[in-house]
Amino acid sequence: MKSPNELSVGTVTTSTARLFAGDNPLRLRSGAALSAVDVAYETYGTLSPSGDNAVFICHALTGDAHAAGFHDGDTRPGWWDTMIGPGKPVDTNTWFVVSANLLGGCQGTTGPSSINPATGAPYGLDFPLLDMADFIEVHRALATHLGIDRFAAVVGGSLGGMQALQWSLLHPEEIGRAIIIAASSRLTAQNIAFSAVGRQAIMRDGDFREGRFLDEGTAPRRGLSVARMMAHITYLSETGFEEKFGRSAQRGELSKNFGVDFAIESYLEYQGERFLSRFDALSYLYLTRVMDYFDPFTDPQALDALMDDPVRFLVLSFDTDWRFSTEHSRRIVRHLEGAKLPTSFREIHSPWGHDSFLLDIPDYHATVRAFLERAAEDLA
Amino acid sequence: MKSPNELSVGTVTTSTARLFAGDNPLRLRSGAALSAVDVAYETYGTLSPSGDNAVFICHALTGDAHAAGFHDGDTRPGWWDTMIGPGKPVDTNTWFVVSANLLGGCQGTTGPSSINPATGAPYGLDFPLLDMADFIEVHRALATHLGIDRFAAVVGGSLGGMQALQWSLLHPEEIGRAIIIAASSRLTAQNIAFSAVGRQAIMRDGDFREGRFLDEGTAPRRGLSVARMMAHITYLSETGFEEKFGRSAQRGELSKNFGVDFAIESYLEYQGERFLSRFDALSYLYLTRVMDYFDPFTDPQALDALMDDPVRFLVLSFDTDWRFSTEHSRRIVRHLEGAKLPTSFREIHSPWGHDSFLLDIPDYHATVRAFLERAAEDLA
């Protein structure tokens, strides 16, 4: 289905770097410190001699460093392969793309299931609570490690967009453009409610063992799968669910029982199960909690740094996204435009709700492509 | 706060009647039979000598027979006390009101946690799957027991409205008017998804014991509370949550932890806990599943009986209800109007989402009141 100019970045591997250790611990916003921080990352494309063509990809809640291309032997590419590659909106013929697993994650970067060097056992709930700004400190350390002191663009959807916003607010001098997709600067009570119930499903699972499940050889699989199933409901629009599943039976006719009878039940069951093999319950707790507390514009100085180093913003929402509706994007835009920052905003039509940011929607991709083509014109 | 004409029905008690037993078992739509069925019910007001002033109240998923007035010693009245009483929209000065706990329920009517006479132990998952029509058969048996052969009106919200619709379709000769509030004739994939995840939370709880928890002295309290918390998110609108809670802290300032920090978290925790004392996990499974499968208009003969005995319908929705949005009500109205049945439809403005049907919203109550006043004009 791919046209000749829409090729994959090909086979890629994930690297890991120890970015904080010894006398260089990671100091967190909370005041706590992490004495050893590894970061898993991938890069696609080639860094220019002047180092001016770097783009940083921030992943969403359950993403990882593997954004594009194929790991050896895999049949499915990275999670944003529609967006990143030669000839794609984030064009690896132009850009050197960096994608890293988040601090607190579970795909190679240090998180609550990592070994606590002080005890030799997994951190569990002894892992410190994180802040959006902590993610940015680790991204910046990776940039230094890679010899990059400025990104032409930082791009992310959902929690990824929140990181792009946070980085722009804290260190605008390091960013040319920020693309903030289907994100929020302030979760609503309903948003927090969904996350809270997901966390309760995990923490009330008898196998959670107050976070020491790794030590005890268990895992809150039932709670984590319930949390994931519930979250999936919020990732798709009601219309999207109707188009995709409606009331159809999973097999032939509805047979009336408590098992998987409707196709929608099979979908949720599959999503819940599949998640268990790739995600950790503690990371789910820590990363969702960062989103709950993120609320940068309550600080009246939030935009001050941007006055000297304006970042060009592209803010995108999807009209059927009810997880982070267009109103969330409009709020971000109001703050940025209120500070007279160069801000483009578009609401993209898509029936697929929040998940749209992961999909190949022509109008969406064209908008990202055009915005980055402006950035490419600035390259040496 | 009550005006003189808005008094309570006063102190009431719940009665129980054995309506099916011995050589009169309840034959279910599935083909199964229940050899003993008790029904808990309450009545308010006085049946007229001609018996023409009866109104039947159908309750929603987690309701019970105690719709109005006060049980001895209680400080909170029944769940629809704003609607039912002397001078209220369902005026007990005019009407003899009957309210019964549903078949499959857990507040006095036979359900999956009742004792199976064949084994002497609770049914558990051996209780047969129910159908909306089974609820109606039991309501009709109660009517016979009370000497009522026709109701001037059948009234219900949410699952209660679905019963009012089902009864109108099956036995329109027994009903003068039906008031169908915030209901649906056909759950969407998203509706089913929420119910399915709630059931999974219950059934994956280690204490569920494949439905034999009563026998084993346990209860899936964690799963049931998670299901309830999730359902509560769908009962209120996003705007309602914002107005009521926003991002406020439960105590003073946000303290950043995994406990109950935001006020919305405290609300959900409270709702989840309170539910445990009054509801049964098996009833939750059985009653939600009836809603999933309810889809009466797929039968091309669904409206045939109504041709000879037209029921007057009032269909009401609330503009911020996203559990059963106005589109659900419009679908019901399209079917009824397509058969040229006398149907009034109104979308009521209310910020409170699905829960609005339980609240004293002046425009809503005035509409119900006016509709029943028309019915009162027909009385002898």
Interface residues (C-beta under 8 A of the other chain):
Chain A: S30 L125 L129 R186 L187 T188 A189 Q190 I192 A193 F194 A196 V197 R199 Q200 A201 M203 R204 D205 G206 D207 R222 G223 S225 V226 M229 M230 H232 I233 E238 F241 E242 K244 F245 G246 R247 L254 K256 N257 F258 F262 A263 I264 E265 L268 E269 G272 L285 R289 D292 Y293 D295 W322
Chain B: S30 L125 L129 R186 L187 T188 A189 Q190 I192 A193 F194 A196 V197 R199 Q200 A201 M203 R204 D205 G206 D207 R222 G223 S225 V226 M229 M230 H232 I233 E238 F241 E242 K244 F245 G246 R247 L254 K256 N257 F258 F262 A263 I264 E265 L268 E269 G272 L285 R289 D292 Y293 D295 W322
